[in-house]
Amino acid sequence: MHGFRGTNPKQMERMMKQLGVSVEDIENVEEVIIKTSSKEYLFKNPSVTMMIAQGQKTFQVIGEPEITESGASEEDIDLVSSQANVSREDAKKVLEECNGDIAEAILKLQPK
């Protein structure tokens, strides 16, 4: 665990333990992926720490992410295409307009 400004990491660990907070470094992490409706953050070989306080787990990921725009997955395109009975191209286009929301895309593509 990394110390606070001028604080010995061992002292910090003891203080946190007294407060009922446990901290654990997760070893050998190869990658962490965070997906949002519009982007994907890929951390390769990050430093990951898990903190448990009051029954809640919090994860800290340290590293430089590769950020990409996330498009619709092939499975999502196939699902929308089959459910709305439209081409894959139309399904992909509408999925992107709906920010990957499958239900909204299907509803938009259904005849009125």
KABELDA-V218108 format. One record per run of one state. SS is the DSSP state (2 for helix, 1 for strand, 0 for the rest). FROM is the first residue (numbers start at 0). LEN is the number of residues. If there is no record, write none. Layout:
ss=<SS;SS>
from=<FROM;FROM>
len=<LEN;LEN>
This chain:
ss=<0;2;0;1;0;1;0;1;0;1;0;1;0;1;0;2;0;2;0;2;0>
from=<0;8;18;20;26;30;35;38;44;46;53;55;62;64;69;73;84;87;97;101;109>
len=<8;10;2;6;4;5;3;6;2;7;2;7;2;5;4;11;3;10;4;8;3>
